[in-house]
Amino acid sequence: MKLLFLTNVYPPCGIGGYEQRCQEVAIGLARRGHRVEVLTSRNSVCGSESSSGETGVTRALHLESNLLHYRPIDAVLRCHHRSRANRLMFDRQLSACEPDIVFVWGMWNLTIALPCYAERRLPGRVVYSVGDYWPRDPSVHQIYWTARANHRFAEVMKSLLRRHCMRAVRAEVEERLSFAHVYCNSAYVRDSLVASGHLPTWAEVISPGIVVEPFLRAGARRQTPSDGRLRLLYLGGLSEHKGVHIAIEALAHLARSGETLQLTLIGDGHPDYVAFLREQVRRLHLEGRVHFVGRLRYNELPERLLDFDVMLFTSLWEEPFGRTILEAMASGVLVVGSTVGGAREVLETYGPEILCSPGNVVELAQRIQLLQGNPMLRMQLQARGRRLVIERYTSERMIDELEQRLLEVVGSLSLT
């Protein structure tokens, strides 16, 4: 097969597990002999990593807005130019690689006018891997223009421009996507989007997986902490909807009951929220107990997970899945998690006795204390987590399923 991946951002530039999964599938299919090209944006969140010297990846698409700050005038005045430039770049890629299938992945901040155009150019040959709620979510333009401004004068000016700007943005997308071939990463995502009318009833589920071997190898060297105190971890984006502040509040709750535990935050996020978290640590007198590490290279993660015993999965929103859960389990790190969205499909099988409702600080602290005082439960959960990942959530299994579906699509085209 010849495949053209279309996605908003692509590692080493990325936002989270969705982008990592896209890369693993692209590399996995290429290793199986398929020709794979990736078309993604020129805008990135790269940390210290570099994307120089890569082959098969074209970073040329325009996103709808800057990733950190929406610039309203620039975003609206240039939306038609950016959309046209994206179509021209897409046409160039079609001519260069003549794909059998266009494989659409992340679309946040990348106008759906582009996959609409792809469906017109290649009817029946556009396949979607939906790993979040982008078919239903409002665009970055809608989010900005429908929200009230912080100041009265700014709201007056915004209200004068709102109708004109939204009309200009809506003109970019005048049709609905057909989603002839679509696969979701969890039953929760599929059912939610089908129920809201944003995906067809034939949407399927192909569960995500991870490249499990590096985590298993590192986890085999895991040792019990010498002082018996659990080392806590938050792993992921530092965003309000991820509930990072809930983890810090739970640590403060434990401190008031005499538990002197440490919490490490691995990841980064919007500077305003990171500043809020640092102020929260200061206000709760947790300096020296909460450590901000920042973003790691993905290949550093298996070894770094050896430094921790429990990962706090504190999402407040309906998480589409939760890749970090699998990485922690494969490494022997215990998971205390919120029962939200697609993540529930893993966590309820893994350890219902240590789950908690989203945003409940007291429950979260109680679950940590339960693990602290129950070594036998910890051993059971470690074994259960590793077994669950190996049996259901490997990258090889995921790529097998996706490859089979893609081959079926190509096969059906040859019969028409």
C-alpha positions as CSV (number, residue, x, y, z in Angstrom):
1,M,0.0,0.0,0.0
2,K,0.9,3.6,-0.5
3,L,-0.3,5.7,2.5
4,L,-0.4,9.5,3.0
5,F,-0.9,10.3,6.7
6,L,-2.6,13.7,7.3
7,T,-2.3,15.0,10.8
8,N,-2.0,18.3,12.7
9,V,1.3,17.7,14.6
10,Y,3.7,14.8,14.5
11,P,6.6,13.7,16.8
12,P,9.1,14.7,17.9
13,C,6.8,17.7,17.8
14,G,3.6,16.9,19.5
15,I,1.1,17.4,22.3
16,G,0.5,13.9,23.7
17,G,-0.2,10.2,23.2
18,Y,-2.3,10.7,20.0
19,E,0.7,12.0,18.1
20,Q,3.0,9.3,19.5
21,R,0.5,6.6,18.4
22,C,0.3,8.1,14.9
23,Q,4.1,7.9,14.5
24,E,4.3,4.3,15.8
25,V,1.6,3.3,13.3
26,A,3.4,5.1,10.5
27,I,6.7,3.5,11.3
28,G,5.2,0.1,11.9
29,L,3.4,0.0,8.6
30,A,6.6,1.3,6.8
31,R,8.6,-1.6,8.4
32,R,6.0,-4.0,7.0
33,G,6.8,-2.9,3.4
34,H,4.2,-0.2,2.9
35,R,5.2,3.2,1.5
36,V,4.3,5.8,4.1
37,E,4.4,9.6,3.7
38,V,3.3,12.1,6.4
39,L,1.9,15.6,5.8
40,T,1.7,17.7,8.9
41,S,2.0,21.3,10.1
42,R,4.9,23.6,10.2
43,N,3.9,24.7,13.7
44,S,5.2,22.6,16.6
45,V,5.6,22.1,20.3
46,C,9.1,20.5,20.2
47,G,10.8,21.0,23.5
48,S,14.5,20.2,23.1
49,E,13.9,17.6,20.4
50,S,14.7,18.2,16.8
51,S,13.0,17.0,13.6
52,S,15.9,17.7,11.3
53,G,17.1,15.0,9.0
54,E,13.9,13.0,8.9
55,T,12.6,11.4,5.7
56,G,9.0,10.9,4.5
57,V,7.7,13.7,6.7
58,T,6.6,17.0,5.1
59,R,6.0,19.8,7.7
60,A,4.2,22.4,5.6
61,L,0.6,22.8,6.6
62,H,-0.8,25.9,8.3
63,L,-2.7,25.5,11.6
64,E,-5.7,27.7,12.2
65,S,-4.0,29.5,15.0
66,N,-0.8,29.8,17.1
67,L,-0.7,26.8,19.5
68,L,-0.4,28.9,22.7
69,H,-2.1,32.2,21.9
70,Y,-5.0,32.9,19.6
71,R,-4.4,36.1,17.6
72,P,-7.9,37.0,16.4
73,I,-7.2,39.5,13.5
74,D,-4.3,37.4,12.1
75,A,-6.3,34.2,12.4
76,V,-9.4,35.5,10.6
77,L,-7.7,37.7,7.9
78,R,-5.4,34.8,6.9
79,C,-7.8,31.8,7.2
80,H,-8.6,31.8,3.4
81,H,-4.9,32.1,2.5
82,R,-3.9,29.3,4.9
83,S,-6.7,27.0,3.6
84,R,-5.7,27.6,0.0
85,A,-2.0,27.0,0.8
86,N,-3.0,23.7,2.6
87,R,-5.0,22.5,-0.4
88,L,-2.1,23.3,-2.8
89,M,0.4,21.4,-0.5
90,F,-2.0,18.5,-0.3
91,D,-2.3,18.4,-4.1
92,R,1.5,18.4,-4.3
93,Q,1.7,15.5,-2.0
94,L,-0.9,13.5,-4.0
95,S,1.1,14.0,-7.1
96,A,4.3,13.1,-5.5
97,C,3.3,9.8,-3.8
98,E,0.0,8.8,-5.5
99,P,-1.4,7.2,-2.3
100,D,-3.9,4.4,-2.2
101,I,-5.3,5.8,1.0
102,V,-5.2,9.2,2.8
103,F,-5.1,8.3,6.5
104,V,-6.4,11.2,8.6
105,W,-5.3,11.5,12.3
106,G,-5.2,14.5,14.6
107,M,-7.3,17.5,13.4
108,W,-7.4,19.9,16.3
109,N,-6.4,23.3,15.1
110,L,-6.3,22.1,11.5
111,T,-9.5,23.1,9.6
112,I,-11.7,20.2,8.5
113,A,-11.9,21.9,5.1
114,L,-8.7,19.9,4.3
115,P,-10.2,16.3,4.8
116,C,-13.3,17.6,3.1
117,Y,-11.1,18.4,0.1
118,A,-9.4,15.0,0.4
119,E,-12.7,13.3,0.2
120,R,-13.6,15.1,-3.0
121,R,-10.2,14.3,-4.5
122,L,-10.2,10.7,-3.4
123,P,-13.7,9.5,-2.8
124,G,-13.9,6.3,-0.7
125,R,-10.1,6.3,-0.1
126,V,-10.0,8.6,3.0
127,V,-9.7,6.6,6.3
128,Y,-10.0,8.2,9.8
129,S,-8.3,7.3,13.0
130,V,-10.3,9.3,15.6
131,G,-8.5,9.5,19.0
132,D,-10.3,12.5,20.5
133,Y,-13.5,14.5,20.0
134,W,-12.4,16.7,17.1
135,P,-15.4,15.8,14.8
136,R,-17.6,17.4,17.5
137,D,-15.4,20.0,19.1
138,P,-15.7,23.6,18.2
139,S,-12.8,25.1,16.2
140,V,-10.3,27.4,17.8
141,H,-12.1,30.3,16.0
142,Q,-15.5,29.3,17.5
143,I,-14.0,29.0,21.0
144,Y,-12.5,32.5,20.9
145,W,-15.4,34.4,19.3
146,T,-18.2,32.8,21.4
147,A,-16.4,33.4,24.7
148,R,-16.9,36.7,26.5
149,A,-13.9,39.0,26.8
150,N,-12.3,39.7,30.2
151,H,-13.0,43.5,30.1
152,R,-16.0,45.5,29.1
153,F,-14.4,47.6,26.4
154,A,-12.8,44.5,24.9
155,E,-16.2,42.8,24.9
156,V,-17.8,45.7,23.0
157,M,-15.1,45.6,20.4
158,K,-15.4,41.8,20.1
159,S,-19.1,41.9,19.7
160,L,-18.8,44.3,16.8
161,L,-16.4,42.0,15.0
162,R,-17.9,38.6,16.1
163,R,-20.6,38.2,13.4
164,H,-18.3,39.2,10.5
165,C,-15.4,37.0,11.7
166,M,-17.6,33.9,12.3
167,R,-19.1,34.3,8.9
168,A,-15.6,34.4,7.3
169,V,-14.6,31.3,9.2
170,R,-17.8,29.3,8.5
171,A,-17.4,30.0,4.8
172,E,-14.3,27.7,4.9
173,V,-16.4,24.6,5.6
174,E,-19.6,24.2,3.7
175,E,-19.9,20.4,3.7
176,R,-19.9,17.5,6.2
177,L,-17.3,14.7,6.2
178,S,-18.6,11.4,5.0
179,F,-16.4,9.2,7.3
180,A,-16.7,6.2,4.9
181,H,-14.0,4.4,6.9
182,V,-13.5,5.4,10.5
183,Y,-11.9,3.8,13.6
184,C,-12.0,5.1,17.1
185,N,-9.6,4.5,19.9
186,S,-12.2,3.6,22.5
187,A,-15.8,2.5,22.8
188,Y,-16.5,5.7,24.7
189,V,-15.3,8.0,21.9
190,R,-17.2,6.0,19.3
191,D,-20.4,5.9,21.3
192,S,-20.3,9.6,22.2
193,L,-19.6,10.7,18.6
194,V,-22.2,8.4,17.1
195,A,-24.8,9.5,19.7
196,S,-24.2,13.2,18.9
197,G,-24.5,12.5,15.1
198,H,-20.9,13.3,14.3
199,L,-19.9,9.8,13.3
200,P,-21.8,7.2,11.4
201,T,-23.1,4.1,13.2
202,W,-20.6,1.9,11.3
203,A,-17.6,3.5,13.1
204,E,-15.4,0.7,14.7
205,V,-13.1,0.6,17.7
206,I,-9.4,-0.3,17.4
207,S,-7.9,0.0,20.9
208,P,-4.5,1.8,21.1
209,G,-1.3,0.0,22.0
210,I,2.2,0.9,23.1
211,V,5.7,-0.5,22.1
212,V,5.8,-2.5,25.3
213,E,9.3,-4.0,25.4
214,P,11.3,-1.0,26.6
215,F,8.9,-0.6,29.5
216,L,8.9,-4.3,30.4
217,R,12.7,-4.4,30.3
218,A,13.1,-1.4,32.5
219,G,10.3,-2.5,34.9
220,A,12.1,-5.9,35.4
221,R,14.8,-3.9,37.4
222,R,12.2,-2.2,39.6
223,Q,13.0,-2.2,43.4
224,T,10.9,-1.4,46.4
225,P,11.7,2.0,47.9
226,S,14.0,1.5,50.9
227,D,12.1,3.8,53.2
228,G,8.7,2.3,52.3
229,R,7.2,5.7,51.2
230,L,5.6,5.6,47.8
231,R,7.0,8.0,45.2
232,L,4.2,9.7,43.3
233,L,4.1,10.8,39.7
234,Y,2.0,12.8,37.4
235,L,2.8,12.2,33.7
236,G,1.2,14.1,30.9
237,G,0.2,17.6,29.8
238,L,0.0,20.2,32.5
239,S,-3.5,21.4,31.7
240,E,-6.4,22.3,33.9
241,H,-8.7,19.7,32.3
242,K,-6.0,17.1,33.2
243,G,-6.6,17.9,36.9
244,V,-2.9,18.4,37.9
245,H,-4.0,20.8,40.6
246,I,-6.1,17.9,42.1
247,A,-2.9,15.8,42.5
248,I,-1.2,18.7,44.4
249,E,-4.2,19.2,46.6
250,A,-4.3,15.5,47.4
251,L,-0.6,15.7,48.4
252,A,-1.5,18.6,50.8
253,H,-4.3,16.5,52.2
254,L,-1.9,13.7,52.9
255,A,0.6,16.1,54.5
256,R,-2.0,17.3,56.9
257,S,-2.5,13.7,58.0
258,G,1.3,13.2,58.5
259,E,2.2,11.5,55.2
260,T,5.4,13.1,53.9
261,L,5.3,12.0,50.3
262,Q,6.9,13.5,47.2
263,L,5.2,14.2,43.9
264,T,7.0,14.7,40.5
265,L,5.3,16.3,37.5
266,I,6.6,15.2,34.2
267,G,5.2,17.2,31.3
268,D,4.6,20.8,30.2
269,G,1.7,23.0,29.3
270,H,0.5,26.5,28.9
271,P,2.7,28.9,30.8
272,D,-0.3,30.5,32.6
273,Y,-1.4,27.2,34.1
274,V,2.1,26.1,35.0
275,A,2.5,29.4,36.9
276,F,-0.8,28.7,38.7
277,L,0.5,25.3,39.7
278,R,3.7,26.8,41.1
279,E,1.8,29.3,43.1
280,Q,-0.5,26.5,44.4
281,V,2.6,24.6,45.6
282,R,3.8,27.8,47.4
283,R,0.4,28.5,48.9
284,L,0.1,25.0,50.2
285,H,3.6,25.0,51.7
286,L,4.7,22.0,49.5
287,E,8.0,23.5,48.3
288,G,10.5,20.6,48.3
289,R,7.8,18.0,47.9
290,V,6.5,18.9,44.4
291,H,9.1,18.7,41.6
292,F,8.5,20.2,38.1
293,V,10.6,18.1,35.6
294,G,9.3,19.4,32.3
295,R,8.9,17.4,29.1
296,L,11.1,14.3,28.5
297,R,12.1,12.7,25.3
298,Y,9.9,9.7,24.8
299,N,12.8,7.3,24.7
300,E,13.9,8.5,28.2
301,L,10.6,7.6,29.7
302,P,11.0,3.8,30.4
303,E,14.1,4.4,32.5
304,R,12.7,7.4,34.3
305,L,9.6,5.5,35.4
306,L,11.8,3.3,37.6
307,D,12.0,6.3,39.9
308,F,8.3,6.1,40.8
309,D,5.8,3.8,42.4
310,V,2.4,5.3,41.8
311,M,1.1,7.4,38.9
312,L,-1.8,9.8,39.6
313,F,-4.3,9.9,36.6
314,T,-6.3,12.9,37.6
315,S,-8.2,13.9,34.4
316,L,-11.4,15.9,34.9
317,W,-12.7,15.6,31.4
318,E,-13.8,12.6,29.5
319,E,-10.3,11.4,28.5
320,P,-10.5,9.6,25.1
321,F,-8.2,6.9,26.3
322,G,-5.0,7.5,28.4
323,R,-1.8,6.2,26.9
324,T,0.2,7.0,30.0
325,I,-1.8,4.4,31.9
326,L,-0.5,1.7,29.7
327,E,3.1,2.9,29.9
328,A,2.9,3.0,33.7
329,M,1.4,-0.4,34.0
330,A,4.0,-2.0,31.7
331,S,6.7,-0.5,33.9
332,G,5.2,-1.8,37.1
333,V,4.1,1.7,38.3
334,L,0.7,1.5,40.0
335,V,-2.1,3.7,38.7
336,V,-4.6,5.6,40.8
337,G,-7.1,7.0,38.3
338,S,-10.2,9.0,37.6
339,T,-13.0,7.0,36.1
340,V,-13.4,9.1,33.0
341,G,-14.2,8.5,29.3
342,G,-12.2,5.8,27.5
343,A,-9.7,5.5,30.3
344,R,-12.4,3.7,32.3
345,E,-12.3,0.8,29.9
346,V,-8.7,0.0,31.1
347,L,-8.9,1.1,34.7
348,E,-12.0,-0.8,35.7
349,T,-10.4,-4.0,34.5
350,Y,-7.1,-3.2,36.2
351,G,-8.1,-2.0,39.7
352,P,-11.6,-0.9,40.6
353,E,-10.6,-0.9,44.3
354,I,-8.2,2.1,43.7
355,L,-10.3,4.2,41.3
356,C,-11.8,7.5,42.4
357,S,-14.3,10.0,41.0
358,P,-12.9,12.9,39.0
359,G,-11.9,15.9,41.1
360,N,-12.4,14.2,44.5
361,V,-9.3,15.1,46.5
362,V,-10.2,13.1,49.6
363,E,-10.8,9.9,47.6
364,L,-7.6,10.3,45.7
365,A,-5.7,10.7,49.0
366,Q,-7.4,7.7,50.5
367,R,-6.5,5.5,47.5
368,I,-2.8,6.5,47.9
369,Q,-3.0,5.7,51.6
370,L,-4.5,2.3,50.8
371,L,-1.6,1.5,48.5
372,Q,0.9,2.8,51.1
373,G,-0.3,0.4,53.7
374,N,-1.0,-2.7,51.6
375,P,2.1,-4.3,50.0
376,M,0.1,-7.4,48.9
377,L,-2.3,-5.2,46.9
378,R,0.6,-3.4,45.3
379,M,2.1,-6.7,44.1
380,Q,-1.3,-7.9,42.7
381,L,-1.8,-4.7,40.8
382,Q,1.7,-4.7,39.3
383,A,1.1,-8.2,38.0
384,R,-2.4,-7.4,36.8
385,G,-1.3,-4.3,35.0
386,R,1.6,-5.9,33.1
387,R,-0.6,-8.8,32.1
388,L,-3.4,-6.5,30.8
389,V,-1.0,-4.5,28.6
390,I,0.7,-7.6,27.2
391,E,-2.6,-9.3,26.4
392,R,-4.6,-6.4,25.0
393,Y,-2.6,-3.2,24.4
394,T,0.5,-3.8,22.4
395,S,1.5,-1.7,19.4
396,E,1.9,-4.9,17.3
397,R,-1.7,-5.9,17.9
398,M,-2.9,-2.4,17.1
399,I,-0.9,-2.2,13.9
400,D,-2.1,-5.7,12.9
401,E,-5.7,-4.6,13.1
402,L,-5.2,-1.3,11.3
403,E,-3.2,-2.9,8.5
404,Q,-5.9,-5.5,8.0
405,R,-8.6,-2.8,7.8
406,L,-6.6,-0.7,5.4
407,L,-5.9,-3.7,3.1
408,E,-9.6,-4.4,3.1
409,V,-10.3,-0.8,2.0
410,V,-7.7,-1.0,-0.8
411,G,-9.1,-4.4,-1.8
412,S,-12.7,-3.1,-2.1
413,L,-11.5,-0.3,-4.3
414,S,-9.9,-2.7,-6.8
415,L,-13.3,-4.5,-7.1
416,T,-15.2,-1.3,-8.1
